[in-house]
Amino acid sequence: MSWFAIEVHPEAERRDAVAAWLVERTGEAVEERADGTLVSFATSAPAAEALERDLVEAHGPGLSLARREHPEVDWTLAWREGLGVRRVGRFAIVPSWIHYQAGPGELVIVIDPEMAFGSGEHGSTRAALALLDRFARPGHTVLDLGSGSGILTIAAAKLGAAQAIGVEVDAESLPFAFMNAERNGVLERVAFLEGDAAQLTPLLAPADVIVSNILRLINVALLPEIRGSLRPGGIAIFSGMEVAEAELFRAPLLEAGFRVVAELIDETWWAVAATPA
């Protein structure tokens, strides 16, 4: 069975509104490309047609839409293709089927993302991990928003966090996160919760480090909750954004009362660490 990508080309002034509508309508993340194209997904032709119809009804017939059909892929197997050992800071990210001997001072994360995001192959994950390695300290409380495979939560535990908690809206990701935590020997030192990060983050406060490796629009929406949930001097790490989105995020970040302390680029992906000003 095929699946469908629906590409939307809204004017810049209503791009955020269209993206927010797509997230609410589908319950899924929306890809935002460097040229401003928004991409949503549907599992069938009728679902794609319904999404397009509702989109036009909500935002007018002037939207430029394109639908692309893609053949079904068995992602339970396809995700393994091309994966190898990745090194990020002190970390070596190792697929479970590879035997690896850690070097002096190296922290190994054995990861099988399967259908959950976060293998170390994506620049946004590596950028977030590099900043986490820089700012997390033993004894810290670390929140990982959009935890996916659990890689960043596990990394926090490996760095000595007293509490490392992942928050994920996708229930299907949680079993893989728990499996990866057990594989890395940190299951008793981490927790993974299903739910909305905006609701759960304040309940889990205060935190020393909060990582939000999601999408720019969601990162922007979470700024008040993240700022209000940090301990004095705490660090927020934002990733999941392309280099072209850096300035689009920097303005609301500063307006929310943050001060930038570090930035990092990995391939085409940008991450930033900030602290309440």
Secondary structure as GFF3:
##gff-version 3
##sequence-region A 1 277
A	DSSP	beta_strand	3	9	.	.	.	ID=ss1
A	DSSP	three_ten_helix	12	14	.	.	.	ID=ss2
A	DSSP	alpha_helix	15	26	.	.	.	ID=ss3
A	DSSP	beta_strand	31	32	.	.	.	ID=ss4
A	DSSP	beta_strand	38	42	.	.	.	ID=ss5
A	DSSP	alpha_helix	45	59	.	.	.	ID=ss6
A	DSSP	beta_strand	64	70	.	.	.	ID=ss7
A	DSSP	alpha_helix	75	78	.	.	.	ID=ss8
A	DSSP	beta_strand	86	88	.	.	.	ID=ss9
A	DSSP	beta_strand	91	95	.	.	.	ID=ss10
A	DSSP	beta_strand	107	111	.	.	.	ID=ss11
A	DSSP	alpha_helix	123	135	.	.	.	ID=ss12
A	DSSP	beta_strand	141	145	.	.	.	ID=ss13
A	DSSP	alpha_helix	151	158	.	.	.	ID=ss14
A	DSSP	beta_strand	163	168	.	.	.	ID=ss15
A	DSSP	three_ten_helix	171	173	.	.	.	ID=ss16
A	DSSP	alpha_helix	174	183	.	.	.	ID=ss17
A	DSSP	three_ten_helix	187	189	.	.	.	ID=ss18
A	DSSP	beta_strand	190	194	.	.	.	ID=ss19
A	DSSP	alpha_helix	197	204	.	.	.	ID=ss20
A	DSSP	beta_strand	207	213	.	.	.	ID=ss21
A	DSSP	alpha_helix	216	229	.	.	.	ID=ss22
A	DSSP	beta_strand	230	242	.	.	.	ID=ss23
A	DSSP	three_ten_helix	243	245	.	.	.	ID=ss24
A	DSSP	alpha_helix	246	255	.	.	.	ID=ss25
A	DSSP	beta_strand	258	266	.	.	.	ID=ss26
A	DSSP	beta_strand	269	276	.	.	.	ID=ss27
###
